Amino acid sequence: MAEAPPAATLAQVSRQTEPADASASLSELFGGVSSMVAVVGAEGVLLSRILGRTVRGEVDRAELTRCLYRMGIRSVPIVAVTALFVGGIMVIQAAPTVQRYGAQGLLGWAAGFGTLREIAPLLTALMISGRVGANNTAELGTMTVTEQVDALRAMAIDPIGYLVTPRFYGIVLTLFLSTILADFLALIGASLAGRVLLGVEPMVFYNGLTGGLLGVSDVLNGLIKSVVFGGAIALSSCHFGLATEGGAPGVGRAVNAAVVVSAAGIFVLDYLISFAIP
Amino acid sequence: MSQSAGTTAEPGLAVTLSELYRLLRSTLRASLEGGLERGAVLRQMYEIGNRSLGFLCIVMGFMGMILTYQAGLQTQRVVPDLSLLGATFLELLVRDLAASICALMLATRVGAGIAAEIGSMVVTEQVDALYMCGADPIKHLVCPRFLASLGMFTMLVVLAACVAVATGTWTANAFFGLNPRTFLNLSLLSAPDVIVGLAKCVAYGAAIPIISAHAGLTAFGGSEGVGSATTRAVVGSSLAVIVLNFLISGAGYALFGP
């Protein structure tokens, strides 16, 4: 029976067969690093093209609306479910500390800062990367391998302006709005879990949240992160979608690579923003 | 223009859950029967474990830094005493975050990979060819990945947790001047934390390959179908990780107390 080819990611395209000695392993390592750099560079070029189209106003508005509906509205259920559960999980994790120090009043603060600054943007981005990013790569990848993108070029329609730019702004806006929704729902989930598990009244939770230890800067911190994550997801999925080759298995590999690069990019950017904007 | 890569009729949640349960049962039965291809499990362990190592180390390294930095920043606002920062960080890591964040990352990488591979085999009729040869696709495709994932997952989580602890220690030292010996404080860790953490590792290690293999096996429709299967695998695995996290954390809290 046929053996499935190993699912090589596009970012590891330079990988050769079994390395025979140390120097081959070293070149494999550098190959990995150089292909990572190549991916980042390609995404940078794509970003500059998108910004160029935006500045010149060459964005297809109908496609933008369609993207916003498909990506934003259809992601609401999954974002809502994730946020509620994450709020509950955060309270479960904070419960030992709260009970040890009798700090019921601080539960709102603890859940609040974790959610607003880190967990809501991060988990929303991961969920949307999995759902919207993967879907986007699959769509663009299918269009590329079935030569529909070449047909667009043949008709003198600019694929970047028509396909990529609306998706870019669609994903960024989706992530921004979903993070706001996730912030809200995660705090509700946390307050429910606090009530059920620790007997912390919702009013106490609310006071802990708004008591003065948290501010607008925390919310804004989370929202800036969400916009940057949106950019990372959009660039990664569009780049790997357009660079797909190899038929149906190629689409699968492209989706795999896009999702992996999005996730790694999200974490690295999270760290950089956390330090840049304390 | 091609429509969105979706299925025509999404099966309901109950149907999907029952199919997943049946797949899990078949996989367990086929694994216990024996007669797997030689080296298949080892090859999958390489694919799942070794090939994810770099990605996981990067992610968990940054995770450790972010967590320590944010927690330290906030604790400084309220209680300017950072002596328990390391202890709470370690407890949170072992009990929850190491397994869950690794699971989310592996759901994207491994889940997408399994679904893409199996999905493209389904779409190019290779799985039908397996049926024609009288071979069981579940035994030959799903079982090696399931066993490999169970084995490698715990090891990856342990290694990733070590990386996160290392970067967290460095962050606490560099940004808050905390002595590594103060930071590496195991006083808040106890057996229930480790048990809950390990239970999560096993649950995620079992859930991710089953959900991804199910998504791959139900692919149809050419390259669009492969893309859709990969998406479903990633979304399903991520959701399962979050729900299982909630359930196991809740069970741990109920059984072992705070």
Interface residues (C-beta under 8 A of the other chain):
Chain A: M1 A2 A4 P5 P6 A7 G32 R70 I78 V81 T82 F85 V86 G88 I89 I92 Q93 A95 P96 T97 Q99 R100 L106 W109 F113 G114 R117 E118 L123 L126 M127 S129 G130 R131 A134 N135 T137 A138 E139 G141 T142 M143 V145 T146 Q148 L197 L213 G247 A248 P249 G250 V251 G252 R253 V255 N256 V259 V260 S262 A263 A264 F267 V268 D270 Y271 S274 F275 P278
Chain B: M1 S2 S4 A5 G6 E47 G54 F55 I58 V59 F62 M63 M65 I66 L67 Y69 Q70 L73 Q74 R77 V78 T88 E91 L92 R95 D96 L104 M105 A107 T108 R109 A112 G113 I114 A115 A116 E117 I118 G119 S120 M121 V123 T124 Q126 A129 L130 C133 A135 H140 L141 G222 S223 E224 G225 V226 G227 S228 A229 T230 T231 V234 V235 S238 L239 I242 V243 N245 F246 S249 G250 Y253 P258
